[in-house]
Amino acid sequence: MPLKRDPHHQRDHHESAATEIDQLSEMLSQDQSKHARRLLKSMHPAKIASLLERLPREQRVAALHQIDARTEPKVLAQLSPALRTQLTWDLDADSDSSRDTGSDPDAGSGEEPETQLNLVLDALDQGKLKRIAKLFRKLHPARIAGLLESLPATERARVWDMVESERSAKVLRHLHEEVRRRLAAEMDLEHLVEAARGLEPDDLVDLIQDLPTATGRQILDAMDQRERERLQSMLSYPEDTAGGLMNMDQVAVRGNIGVGTLLRYLRLREELPPNTDKLFVIDRRHQYQGILRTERLLTARPEQSIAELMETDFEPVPADQSSDAVAQRFEEEDLSSAPVIDADGRLLGRITIDDVVDVIREQGARALTGMTGLDEETDMFAPVLASSRRRAVWLGINLITAFLAAWVIGLFEGTLEQVVALAVLMPIVASMGGIAGSQTLTLVIRGLATGQLGRSNTRILLLKEMGIGLLNGLLWALVVAALAILWFGNWTIGAIIAVAILLNLLCAALSGVAIPLLMSRLGIDPALAGSVVLTTVTDIVGFFAFLGLATLILL
Amino acid sequence: MPLKRDPHHQRDHHESAATEIDQLSEMLSQDQSKHARRLLKSMHPAKIASLLERLPREQRVAALHQIDARTEPKVLAQLSPALRTQLTWDLDADSDSSRDTGSDPDAGSGEEPETQLNLVLDALDQGKLKRIAKLFRKLHPARIAGLLESLPATERARVWDMVESERSAKVLRHLHEEVRRRLAAEMDLEHLVEAARGLEPDDLVDLIQDLPTATGRQILDAMDQRERERLQSMLSYPEDTAGGLMNMDQVAVRGNIGVGTLLRYLRLREELPPNTDKLFVIDRRHQYQGILRTERLLTARPEQSIAELMETDFEPVPADQSSDAVAQRFEEEDLSSAPVIDADGRLLGRITIDDVVDVIREQGARALTGMTGLDEETDMFAPVLASSRRRAVWLGINLITAFLAAWVIGLFEGTLEQVVALAVLMPIVASMGGIAGSQTLTLVIRGLATGQLGRSNTRILLLKEMGIGLLNGLLWALVVAALAILWFGNWTIGAIIAVAILLNLLCAALSGVAIPLLMSRLGIDPALAGSVVLTTVTDIVGFFAFLGLATLILL
């Protein structure tokens, strides 16, 4: 095998190499595949082809491994047919043989399962990048996207180069926003435009919204005029509205034609866009009239008219409806697609279930990550510095609340000096309140999100939560008091902690209901900051009740 | 209006009423609508009809308000046509007039928006239950389900009676599991079976799985044999597998027929099940062969054969695949439906996107609520006692961890006695570690859930998280140290808290990665218990590092 594993790169050497071919040859023989890749990337395909011809046979394969999938066909086209055949044959043999032995040289532990991720990492490790290209050709674009997301930034860029041009659009479409933005930022404009052409308009709109304005502009400029106008009208709607979700691939028909005519027209089209469970009926002025289900069409007689078969009571989606509301409607009514109209009732496009599923998935992720201030962190391998900065903000907010709690404790320094057992027990009071409060908070946040909690039933919910707080407060107050008495042999401390826990759990129930309601009234997302505010309250109330009672009674 | 609002029920009176008609009349005139409802519920429809005939005109309407929607048609059928017309006319007038004035008598604050929930609550308040029935007739079953979920248990049962028989199945289908189970438990068997007949097999299977075994048995017995066998085969798959998700309404065709024949057959069927974006092709022995997209069918020429048009590379879903895996595939490949096969490759049924959306929604909810031990609490208005019990378990687990932390503090009682400032500052160290750790934990849990985190990239993630821990640790250690020095004027305490915070943030990064990985290796769901274990670790390490260092240095 041409490449020996040698972890210590000898950087200083290749300065002395006179010509590019010598440089390349030296890099390859010294396992400096990274440098080789960079060098090859800077060359024209024809130039690479001429270099390849002059390299010894085994180095040719090594060099080819370092050429990205989008340049490879252009290089191969410049080679003589004989050399081309030999080279692809060598490459195949090389990839296969190393794949068979792929598990023993580096993987270390023999137990490790042969996952696709391991295959990719092994191939990266050994510089056999074409093996990745080969694997990718067999995988679904969504799976490739998943693998890319599982890789740290440098490895991701190298692997990304192994995705063929015609598939890179589909892979981009399946990537998380943040990862997509980062990869797209690294692509050169030519490839980006090529990939953009392969995207569905709605995904392309998402991508353009994620890119720097100038890059988005350039992509738009590269489209033909009709496509550009379409995209611009879609870009005019915010991302989180129906207009931002919609696609423009709907099949719209006029009501006055017959089933036979329509079927002939569809047959001419040959293909329908995915998720076409209904066609949309419009009039002469493009006004939305109703829907025609394809299943209805399949079971209709050719002489029936569209107007006869269409359903006019299907409520279209206004373009400015929030995507959360759209998701709720799709879910409640089990829709696969729905028409989108503008304020004048004109048909603009359609929303399909696949985009709604993404919205629902994101809602779930937002609820989970929002609670820890990770709202935007969708890339597991974002650069350390970027991640640190994002998380630091949340830690800073938390620090303020922690100092508030410390300040409350500080008020009772004198008491703590005299009865140090209080310092030992006080975190218990705060912690129980925090947990009970988050339980209520979670329920209320969910109720608000699903719209089940309105002004009219909050009083009932509050009463219920206070009831639960009372029951659990009594139960755990007794348990904690008993344990505290056993530990410190002091009945008064037991009584004090019992009262403090009961008070804190009641206050936790109250805050768990009141805080999210108040926040949502003020236009703040309770899922994002609710738990910090809540634990601040339960900490402060817990410490204050416990230490305050102790000061009153013990001193 | 017949019913005057009188909040003080005069319960003792109606004992004296001799006959049912007197009882009823008295109850109605004294606004004891609850008693009237109960009395009417116990009577045969014919009996109620005869009572109605004898009541004065205005009491008739009041009585009719209290009859549930499922009994009403039977009662009306027993009345003379003239009386029937008059009664429905009166009822309409009554409902409308009270609806118009609905906002002023009780609502109190004029600002309150006229939501459907408010309408329902007002109607309940005034005993005008038929107004609810009228509202419900205009609403989508999913919306009715949402309203039901927004109501406390007693009100929910009264409102549920206003849902017409033929729609109750559809409403049941849209209810959350827990609420559905509770309502179904209250229905009498006859109505339950009637409702069950209106459910799709997959929803019915869910319902039966939620009901007590005996009740489920009775529902099965009421079905005809073919339906029963079908249901039993579906019941044999666990709820969280493809088999538990699937429905049996697929359209399966043989490959050897032509498009023309198929279209004629479909036209005879007249209707296709919802979400039919593909038909499934099977052979003589019911073996799955491939799929035929309906859009392909629409654009095909009648003389083509199914075998020619079908796609054989569509991977069917094995019945024992987990529902999470099914959801991931639907999401990645943007599917609307997929065939389910058994181990022998026979076509069993199909999974549709609407059920997958439910799975995805539940995953999101589980991630959010699991963290606070609310895994199963889907009913916002579950009885206080049931909710208390469920949440008490989580509080108990938390108490153990809180006592562990207290025990660590207790080890340093001597130190705390001498330097009480430590007691003031120690919650800050623990709290910063807890927040930083949850950030990492959340990311890892999501990575595990999406399958992006495998053994091969954990080391890289760990390094990245440790890097973030180091950066944020240094930053916040300095900030906290500065604040502590300002507060207590003691440089040593500042240095100690700085080191403790740095240590705790590094340990938080390590635990945030290690704990969920270890738990998932042990088969425990990290989303459920991960955060408790994590905060236990960060509390203990935080207190131990801070107080331990202080003991070494200050004493």
Chai-1 contact restraints between the chains, C-beta under 6 A:
chainA,res_idxA,chainB,res_idxB,connection_type,confidence,min_distance_angstrom,max_distance_angstrom,comment,restraint_id
A,T115,B,G454,contact,1.0,0.0,6.0,A-B,restraint_1
A,L117,B,G454,contact,1.0,0.0,6.0,A-B,restraint_2
A,L117,B,S456,contact,1.0,0.0,6.0,A-B,restraint_3
A,N118,B,S456,contact,1.0,0.0,6.0,A-B,restraint_4
A,L121,B,S456,contact,1.0,0.0,6.0,A-B,restraint_5
A,A142,B,E332,contact,1.0,0.0,6.0,A-B,restraint_6
A,E149,B,Q452,contact,1.0,0.0,6.0,A-B,restraint_7
A,S150,B,Q452,contact,1.0,0.0,6.0,A-B,restraint_8
A,S150,B,N457,contact,1.0,0.0,6.0,A-B,restraint_9
A,P152,B,I460,contact,1.0,0.0,6.0,A-B,restraint_10
A,L266,B,L298,contact,1.0,0.0,6.0,A-B,restraint_11
A,L266,B,T299,contact,1.0,0.0,6.0,A-B,restraint_12
A,R267,B,T299,contact,1.0,0.0,6.0,A-B,restraint_13
A,E270,B,T299,contact,1.0,0.0,6.0,A-B,restraint_14
A,L272,B,E295,contact,1.0,0.0,6.0,A-B,restraint_15
A,N275,B,S336,contact,1.0,0.0,6.0,A-B,restraint_16
A,T276,B,E295,contact,1.0,0.0,6.0,A-B,restraint_17
A,D277,B,D277,contact,1.0,0.0,6.0,A-B,restraint_18
A,T294,B,T294,contact,1.0,0.0,6.0,A-B,restraint_19
A,E295,B,L272,contact,1.0,0.0,6.0,A-B,restraint_20
A,E295,B,T276,contact,1.0,0.0,6.0,A-B,restraint_21
A,L298,B,L266,contact,1.0,0.0,6.0,A-B,restraint_22
A,T299,B,L266,contact,1.0,0.0,6.0,A-B,restraint_23
A,T299,B,R267,contact,1.0,0.0,6.0,A-B,restraint_24
A,T299,B,E270,contact,1.0,0.0,6.0,A-B,restraint_25
A,E331,B,V357,contact,1.0,0.0,6.0,A-B,restraint_26
A,E332,B,A142,contact,1.0,0.0,6.0,A-B,restraint_27
A,D334,B,D354,contact,1.0,0.0,6.0,A-B,restraint_28
A,S336,B,N275,contact,1.0,0.0,6.0,A-B,restraint_29
A,S336,B,S336,contact,1.0,0.0,6.0,A-B,restraint_30
A,I353,B,I353,contact,1.0,0.0,6.0,A-B,restraint_31
A,D354,B,D334,contact,1.0,0.0,6.0,A-B,restraint_32
A,V357,B,E331,contact,1.0,0.0,6.0,A-B,restraint_33
A,I360,B,I360,contact,1.0,0.0,6.0,A-B,restraint_34
A,I360,B,R361,contact,1.0,0.0,6.0,A-B,restraint_35
A,R361,B,I360,contact,1.0,0.0,6.0,A-B,restraint_36
A,G364,B,G364,contact,1.0,0.0,6.0,A-B,restraint_37
A,A367,B,L368,contact,1.0,0.0,6.0,A-B,restraint_38
A,L368,B,A367,contact,1.0,0.0,6.0,A-B,restraint_39
A,L368,B,L368,contact,1.0,0.0,6.0,A-B,restraint_40
A,T369,B,T442,contact,1.0,0.0,6.0,A-B,restraint_41
A,T372,B,S438,contact,1.0,0.0,6.0,A-B,restraint_42
A,T372,B,Q439,contact,1.0,0.0,6.0,A-B,restraint_43
A,T372,B,T442,contact,1.0,0.0,6.0,A-B,restraint_44
A,L374,B,Q439,contact,1.0,0.0,6.0,A-B,restraint_45
A,L374,B,T442,contact,1.0,0.0,6.0,A-B,restraint_46
A,M380,B,G447,contact,1.0,0.0,6.0,A-B,restraint_47
A,V384,B,K464,contact,1.0,0.0,6.0,A-B,restraint_48
A,V384,B,G467,contact,1.0,0.0,6.0,A-B,restraint_49
A,V384,B,I468,contact,1.0,0.0,6.0,A-B,restraint_50
A,S387,B,I468,contact,1.0,0.0,6.0,A-B,restraint_51
A,S388,B,I468,contact,1.0,0.0,6.0,A-B,restraint_52
A,S388,B,L471,contact,1.0,0.0,6.0,A-B,restraint_53
A,S388,B,N472,contact,1.0,0.0,6.0,A-B,restraint_54
A,R391,B,Q439,contact,1.0,0.0,6.0,A-B,restraint_55
A,A392,B,N472,contact,1.0,0.0,6.0,A-B,restraint_56
A,L395,B,I435,contact,1.0,0.0,6.0,A-B,restraint_57
A,L395,B,N472,contact,1.0,0.0,6.0,A-B,restraint_58
A,L395,B,W476,contact,1.0,0.0,6.0,A-B,restraint_59
A,N398,B,I435,contact,1.0,0.0,6.0,A-B,restraint_60
A,A402,B,I428,contact,1.0,0.0,6.0,A-B,restraint_61
A,A402,B,S431,contact,1.0,0.0,6.0,A-B,restraint_62
A,A405,B,P427,contact,1.0,0.0,6.0,A-B,restraint_63
A,A406,B,V424,contact,1.0,0.0,6.0,A-B,restraint_64
A,A406,B,I428,contact,1.0,0.0,6.0,A-B,restraint_65
A,I409,B,V424,contact,1.0,0.0,6.0,A-B,restraint_66
A,G410,B,V424,contact,1.0,0.0,6.0,A-B,restraint_67
A,E413,B,V420,contact,1.0,0.0,6.0,A-B,restraint_68
A,L416,B,V420,contact,1.0,0.0,6.0,A-B,restraint_69
A,L416,B,A423,contact,1.0,0.0,6.0,A-B,restraint_70
A,E417,B,V420,contact,1.0,0.0,6.0,A-B,restraint_71
A,V420,B,E413,contact,1.0,0.0,6.0,A-B,restraint_72
A,V420,B,L416,contact,1.0,0.0,6.0,A-B,restraint_73
A,V420,B,E417,contact,1.0,0.0,6.0,A-B,restraint_74
A,A423,B,L416,contact,1.0,0.0,6.0,A-B,restraint_75
A,A423,B,A423,contact,1.0,0.0,6.0,A-B,restraint_76
A,V424,B,A406,contact,1.0,0.0,6.0,A-B,restraint_77
A,V424,B,I409,contact,1.0,0.0,6.0,A-B,restraint_78
A,V424,B,G410,contact,1.0,0.0,6.0,A-B,restraint_79
A,L425,B,A406,contact,1.0,0.0,6.0,A-B,restraint_80
A,P427,B,A405,contact,1.0,0.0,6.0,A-B,restraint_81
A,I428,B,A402,contact,1.0,0.0,6.0,A-B,restraint_82
A,I428,B,A406,contact,1.0,0.0,6.0,A-B,restraint_83
A,S431,B,A402,contact,1.0,0.0,6.0,A-B,restraint_84
A,I435,B,L395,contact,1.0,0.0,6.0,A-B,restraint_85
A,I435,B,N398,contact,1.0,0.0,6.0,A-B,restraint_86
A,S438,B,T372,contact,1.0,0.0,6.0,A-B,restraint_87
A,Q439,B,T372,contact,1.0,0.0,6.0,A-B,restraint_88
A,Q439,B,L374,contact,1.0,0.0,6.0,A-B,restraint_89
A,Q439,B,R391,contact,1.0,0.0,6.0,A-B,restraint_90
A,T442,B,T369,contact,1.0,0.0,6.0,A-B,restraint_91
A,T442,B,T372,contact,1.0,0.0,6.0,A-B,restraint_92
A,T442,B,L374,contact,1.0,0.0,6.0,A-B,restraint_93
A,G447,B,M380,contact,1.0,0.0,6.0,A-B,restraint_94
A,Q452,B,E149,contact,1.0,0.0,6.0,A-B,restraint_95
A,Q452,B,S150,contact,1.0,0.0,6.0,A-B,restraint_96
A,G454,B,T115,contact,1.0,0.0,6.0,A-B,restraint_97
A,G454,B,L117,contact,1.0,0.0,6.0,A-B,restraint_98
A,S456,B,L117,contact,1.0,0.0,6.0,A-B,restraint_99
A,S456,B,N118,contact,1.0,0.0,6.0,A-B,restraint_100
A,S456,B,L121,contact,1.0,0.0,6.0,A-B,restraint_101
A,N457,B,S150,contact,1.0,0.0,6.0,A-B,restraint_102
A,I460,B,P152,contact,1.0,0.0,6.0,A-B,restraint_103
A,K464,B,V384,contact,1.0,0.0,6.0,A-B,restraint_104
A,G467,B,V384,contact,1.0,0.0,6.0,A-B,restraint_105
A,I468,B,V384,contact,1.0,0.0,6.0,A-B,restraint_106
A,I468,B,S387,contact,1.0,0.0,6.0,A-B,restraint_107
A,I468,B,S388,contact,1.0,0.0,6.0,A-B,restraint_108
A,L471,B,S388,contact,1.0,0.0,6.0,A-B,restraint_109
A,N472,B,S388,contact,1.0,0.0,6.0,A-B,restraint_110
A,N472,B,A392,contact,1.0,0.0,6.0,A-B,restraint_111
A,N472,B,L395,contact,1.0,0.0,6.0,A-B,restraint_112
A,W476,B,L395,contact,1.0,0.0,6.0,A-B,restraint_113
